[in-house]
Amino acid sequence: MHLHEILAIESGLEEQSHASMANVGSIFTTPVILNGTVKTLTMLDEDRQAENLREETKLESTVPTLLKQVKDKAVAHFNAFLSKEATNQEAAADLVVDGKVLALGLPATGLLGLESRLRKIADLLRTIPTLPQGIEWKPDEVAGDGVWAATQPTQSRRTEKTMVPVVLSEATKEHPAQVTTVNKDVVIGKIEASHTSGLMPASQKQRIVDRMETLIAAVKQARQRANSVEVRQIAAAEDILGYVLND
């Protein structure tokens, strides 16, 4: 039997053991089936002997019998548990990524925990903000590592509201011109903005995310190799529980 096989059955054995304890615990709390009774009624009047009765409540089980049921389920579970733990001490594999050994002899349980923690970091990496599209960026060597500068400034205009007269109708010999005023946006200046950013290029983000996925896959493969080790069988549960229950 390999480690991954005992990992697959241990939880089922644990559930069976817990179910047995719960069932027996319920009986111990209300031990109706652990008691038997025989009642007889003998009429004193000779003429009423036909009314004599016998009632019996059978004893269905005993405490030792129920404890044996619990012990049998617990022994199977404990042996699987102890065998798993003993094998875990020997189950290990190298972490290899793209043909390069990153770590030697990592334990199976450590690889499982490592995989879980790497997935949390991977979730964070997927949220990395990236440089805005539509602007050409170059590394800002003066500002330092991770800083980007736009190669060209952006242009925009500054406007302000100005009251401008508008002729509604031209003047005639009979009537003066009709004029009103309206608000109009008038350009009063131009704005030139130079941009720097500490965000990351989308291509760089994708490379990092891809490498993380490659690493997680390698950790999973290493864990599978570690879990293929032969189980070190432990059969000590009978003696362990027998110390208490073999009375």
C-alpha positions as CSV (number, residue, x, y, z in Angstrom):
1,M,0.0,0.0,0.0
2,H,1.2,3.5,-0.9
3,L,0.9,6.6,1.2
4,H,-1.7,8.2,-1.1
5,E,-3.9,5.1,-0.6
6,I,-3.9,5.2,3.2
7,L,-4.6,8.9,3.0
8,A,-7.7,8.1,1.0
9,I,-9.1,5.6,3.5
10,E,-8.1,7.1,6.8
11,S,-10.9,9.8,6.8
12,G,-13.5,7.1,6.2
13,L,-12.1,5.0,9.1
14,E,-12.2,8.0,11.3
15,E,-15.8,8.7,10.5
16,Q,-16.8,5.1,11.3
17,S,-15.0,5.3,14.6
18,H,-16.6,8.6,15.6
19,A,-20.1,7.2,14.5
20,S,-19.5,4.1,16.7
21,M,-18.6,6.3,19.7
22,A,-21.6,8.5,19.2
23,N,-23.9,5.6,19.0
24,V,-22.6,3.9,22.1
25,G,-22.4,7.2,24.0
26,S,-26.1,7.6,23.3
27,I,-26.9,4.2,24.6
28,F,-24.8,4.8,27.7
29,T,-26.7,8.0,28.4
30,T,-30.1,6.1,28.1
31,P,-29.1,2.5,28.8
32,V,-32.6,0.9,28.1
33,I,-31.2,-1.9,26.0
34,L,-28.6,-2.8,28.7
35,N,-31.3,-3.9,31.2
36,G,-33.6,-6.9,31.1
37,T,-36.6,-7.6,33.2
38,V,-38.9,-10.6,33.8
39,K,-42.1,-9.9,35.6
40,T,-44.6,-12.6,36.7
41,L,-48.0,-12.1,38.2
42,T,-49.4,-15.0,40.3
43,M,-52.9,-14.6,41.4
44,L,-53.6,-15.6,45.0
45,D,-57.1,-16.7,44.3
46,E,-57.2,-20.2,43.0
47,D,-60.1,-19.4,40.9
48,R,-58.2,-16.7,39.0
49,Q,-55.1,-18.6,38.0
50,A,-56.0,-18.0,34.4
51,E,-55.0,-14.4,34.9
52,N,-51.4,-15.2,35.8
53,L,-49.0,-13.2,33.6
54,R,-45.4,-13.3,32.5
55,E,-43.8,-10.2,30.9
56,E,-40.2,-10.1,29.7
57,T,-38.0,-7.3,28.5
58,K,-34.9,-8.9,26.9
59,L,-31.4,-7.7,27.6
60,E,-30.2,-6.6,24.1
61,S,-26.5,-5.9,24.8
62,T,-23.9,-5.3,27.4
63,V,-21.3,-2.7,28.2
64,P,-18.4,-5.0,27.3
65,T,-20.0,-5.8,24.0
66,L,-20.5,-2.1,23.1
67,L,-17.0,-1.2,24.2
68,K,-15.7,-4.0,21.9
69,Q,-17.6,-2.4,19.0
70,V,-16.0,1.0,19.8
71,K,-12.5,-0.6,20.2
72,D,-12.7,-2.5,16.9
73,K,-13.6,0.7,14.9
74,A,-11.0,2.7,16.8
75,V,-8.2,0.1,16.3
76,A,-8.7,0.3,12.5
77,H,-8.7,4.1,12.6
78,F,-5.7,4.4,14.9
79,N,-3.6,1.9,13.0
80,A,-4.3,3.8,9.7
81,F,-3.5,7.1,11.5
82,L,-0.3,5.9,13.0
83,S,0.8,4.2,9.8
84,K,0.2,7.5,7.9
85,E,2.1,9.5,10.5
86,A,5.0,7.0,10.5
87,T,5.2,7.0,6.7
88,N,5.0,10.8,6.6
89,Q,8.3,10.9,8.4
90,E,9.9,9.1,5.5
91,A,7.8,10.5,2.6
92,A,9.8,13.2,0.8
93,A,10.6,14.4,-2.7
94,D,12.8,17.0,-4.4
95,L,11.2,20.1,-5.8
96,V,12.2,20.3,-9.4
97,V,11.1,23.2,-11.7
98,D,12.1,23.4,-15.4
99,G,14.8,20.8,-14.7
100,K,16.3,22.7,-11.8
101,V,16.3,21.4,-8.3
102,L,15.0,24.2,-6.0
103,A,14.9,22.1,-2.8
104,L,16.0,18.6,-1.8
105,G,14.0,16.1,0.3
106,L,10.9,18.2,1.1
107,P,8.4,16.2,3.3
108,A,5.0,15.4,1.9
109,T,3.2,17.3,4.6
110,G,5.4,20.3,4.0
111,L,4.8,20.2,0.3
112,L,1.0,20.2,0.9
113,G,1.3,23.2,3.1
114,L,3.6,24.9,0.6
115,E,1.2,24.4,-2.2
116,S,-1.6,26.0,-0.1
117,R,0.5,29.0,0.7
118,L,1.7,29.5,-2.8
119,R,-1.9,29.6,-4.1
120,K,-2.6,32.5,-1.7
121,I,0.3,34.4,-3.1
122,A,-0.8,33.5,-6.7
123,D,-4.2,35.1,-5.9
124,L,-2.4,38.3,-4.9
125,L,-0.2,38.3,-8.1
126,R,-3.3,38.2,-10.3
127,T,-4.3,41.5,-8.8
128,I,-1.1,43.4,-9.7
129,P,-2.0,46.7,-11.4
130,T,-0.4,47.3,-14.8
131,L,0.7,50.3,-16.8
132,P,-2.1,52.1,-18.7
133,Q,-2.4,51.2,-22.3
134,G,-2.1,53.8,-25.1
135,I,1.0,55.3,-23.6
136,E,4.5,54.3,-24.5
137,W,6.6,53.7,-21.4
138,K,10.3,53.3,-20.8
139,P,12.3,52.5,-17.6
140,D,13.2,55.7,-15.6
141,E,16.8,54.9,-14.9
142,V,17.2,58.1,-12.8
143,A,14.3,57.4,-10.5
144,G,15.3,53.8,-9.9
145,D,14.2,50.2,-10.3
146,G,10.5,49.7,-11.0
147,V,9.8,53.2,-12.1
148,W,8.5,53.9,-15.6
149,A,8.3,57.2,-17.5
150,A,6.1,58.0,-20.4
151,T,8.2,58.7,-23.5
152,Q,5.9,61.6,-24.6
153,P,4.0,64.1,-22.4
154,T,0.2,64.2,-22.7
155,Q,-1.4,67.4,-24.0
156,S,-4.7,68.9,-22.8
157,R,-6.3,72.4,-22.6
158,R,-7.4,74.6,-19.8
159,T,-10.7,76.3,-20.3
160,E,-12.9,78.7,-18.4
161,K,-16.5,79.9,-18.6
162,T,-16.8,83.3,-20.3
163,M,-19.8,85.4,-21.0
164,V,-20.0,86.0,-24.7
165,P,-22.5,88.3,-26.5
166,V,-24.7,86.6,-29.1
167,V,-26.8,88.7,-31.6
168,L,-30.3,87.3,-31.8
169,S,-31.4,89.7,-34.5
170,E,-29.6,92.4,-36.4
171,A,-30.5,96.1,-36.0
172,T,-33.0,97.7,-38.4
173,K,-34.1,101.2,-39.0
174,E,-37.1,100.5,-36.8
175,H,-35.5,98.3,-34.1
176,P,-32.1,98.1,-32.4
177,A,-30.3,94.8,-32.5
178,Q,-31.3,92.2,-30.0
179,V,-28.3,90.8,-28.1
180,T,-27.9,88.3,-25.2
181,T,-25.0,86.8,-23.5
182,V,-24.2,83.1,-23.0
183,N,-21.6,81.0,-21.2
184,K,-18.9,79.6,-23.4
185,D,-15.9,77.5,-22.7
186,V,-12.9,79.5,-23.8
187,V,-9.4,78.0,-24.1
188,I,-7.1,80.0,-21.9
189,G,-4.1,77.7,-21.8
190,K,-2.5,74.4,-22.6
191,I,-1.4,71.7,-20.2
192,E,1.5,69.4,-20.8
193,A,1.9,66.5,-18.3
194,S,4.9,64.2,-17.9
195,H,3.9,60.8,-16.4
196,T,5.8,58.4,-14.2
197,S,4.4,55.2,-12.7
198,G,5.4,52.5,-10.3
199,L,2.9,50.0,-11.9
200,M,4.1,47.0,-13.8
201,P,4.0,46.2,-17.5
202,A,1.2,43.7,-18.4
203,S,3.8,41.4,-20.0
204,Q,6.0,41.3,-16.9
205,K,2.9,40.6,-14.7
206,Q,2.0,37.7,-17.0
207,R,5.5,36.2,-16.8
208,I,5.4,36.3,-13.0
209,V,1.9,34.7,-12.9
210,D,3.0,32.0,-15.3
211,R,6.1,31.2,-13.3
212,M,4.0,30.9,-10.1
213,E,1.6,28.4,-11.9
214,T,4.6,26.4,-13.0
215,L,6.0,26.4,-9.5
216,I,2.6,25.3,-8.0
217,A,2.4,22.5,-10.5
218,A,5.9,21.3,-9.6
219,V,5.1,21.3,-5.9
220,K,2.0,19.3,-6.6
221,Q,4.0,16.8,-8.7
222,A,6.6,16.5,-5.9
223,R,3.9,15.9,-3.3
224,Q,2.5,13.1,-5.5
225,R,5.9,11.5,-5.8
226,A,6.4,11.7,-2.0
227,N,2.9,10.2,-1.5
228,S,3.9,7.2,-3.6
229,V,6.2,5.8,-0.9
230,E,5.3,2.4,0.6
231,V,3.4,2.7,3.8
232,R,5.2,1.8,7.0
233,Q,2.5,-0.4,8.6
234,I,1.8,0.2,12.3
235,A,-0.4,-2.3,14.1
236,A,-0.1,-1.1,17.7
237,A,-3.6,0.1,18.3
238,E,-4.9,-3.2,19.7
239,D,-2.2,-3.1,22.4
240,I,-2.7,0.6,23.1
241,L,-6.5,0.4,23.5
242,G,-6.3,-3.0,25.1
243,Y,-4.4,-1.5,28.0
244,V,-7.6,0.3,28.9
245,L,-10.4,-1.9,27.6
246,N,-9.1,-5.4,28.1
247,D,-10.4,-5.9,31.6
